[in-house]
Amino acid sequence: MTKPKTIDEMNYEEAFQGLEEIITLLEAGDRPLEETLEAYKRGQELFKRCSELLEKAELQVRQLTNDKTETEEEEE
């Protein structure tokens, strides 16, 4: 039996899917308070993971764009 991934091991798609599941659970509003609070905390962690991964991807895109721009300028 495989151990479930920690949030830090999740890729963007996995973290986003987990976040969507928690949003659905919270919107239903039919869970006990303690369970709702735990789900909310996990949702915050998943949101943070998604944000970190998006920032990292954005940085990579900027670097690639800058590299391409610099190469084009050198060729002119």
C-alpha positions as CSV (number, residue, x, y, z in Angstrom):
1,M,0.0,0.0,0.0
2,T,1.4,3.4,-1.0
3,K,1.6,6.2,1.4
4,P,-0.3,9.3,0.4
5,K,1.8,12.3,-0.7
6,T,2.4,15.1,1.6
7,I,1.4,18.6,0.3
8,D,5.0,19.5,-0.4
9,E,5.3,16.4,-2.7
10,M,2.2,17.3,-4.7
11,N,2.4,18.8,-8.1
12,Y,0.1,21.7,-9.1
13,E,-2.7,19.5,-10.5
14,E,-2.8,17.3,-7.4
15,A,-2.8,20.2,-5.0
16,F,-5.5,22.1,-7.0
17,Q,-7.7,19.0,-7.1
18,G,-7.4,18.6,-3.4
19,L,-8.3,22.2,-2.9
20,E,-11.4,21.8,-5.1
21,E,-12.5,18.9,-3.0
22,I,-12.1,20.9,0.2
23,I,-14.0,23.8,-1.3
24,T,-16.9,21.4,-2.2
25,L,-16.8,20.0,1.3
26,L,-16.9,23.4,2.9
27,E,-19.6,24.7,0.7
28,A,-21.8,21.8,1.6
29,G,-21.7,23.0,5.2
30,D,-22.8,19.7,6.7
31,R,-19.7,18.7,8.6
32,P,-19.0,19.0,12.3
33,L,-17.1,22.2,13.3
34,E,-13.8,20.4,14.1
35,E,-13.8,18.6,10.7
36,T,-14.6,21.8,9.0
37,L,-11.7,23.6,10.7
38,E,-9.3,20.8,9.8
39,A,-10.5,20.9,6.2
40,Y,-10.0,24.7,6.1
41,K,-6.5,24.4,7.5
42,R,-5.6,21.8,4.8
43,G,-7.2,24.0,2.2
44,Q,-4.9,26.9,3.2
45,E,-1.9,24.7,2.9
46,L,-3.0,23.5,-0.5
47,F,-3.6,27.0,-1.6
48,K,-0.1,28.0,-0.5
49,R,1.3,25.1,-2.4
50,C,-0.5,26.0,-5.6
51,S,0.6,29.6,-5.2
52,E,4.3,28.6,-4.7
53,L,4.2,26.4,-7.8
54,L,2.5,29.1,-9.9
55,E,5.2,31.6,-8.8
56,K,7.9,29.1,-9.7
57,A,6.4,28.5,-13.1
58,E,6.0,32.3,-13.7
59,L,9.7,32.8,-12.8
60,Q,10.7,30.2,-15.3
61,V,8.5,31.8,-18.0
62,R,10.1,35.2,-17.3
63,Q,13.6,33.7,-17.5
64,L,12.8,32.0,-20.7
65,T,11.3,35.1,-22.2
66,N,14.3,37.2,-21.1
67,D,16.7,34.6,-22.5
68,K,14.8,34.7,-25.8
69,T,14.8,38.5,-25.9
70,E,18.5,38.7,-25.1
71,T,19.3,36.2,-27.8
72,E,17.2,38.2,-30.4
73,E,18.9,41.4,-29.4
74,E,22.3,39.9,-29.8
75,E,21.4,38.6,-33.3
76,E,20.4,42.1,-34.5
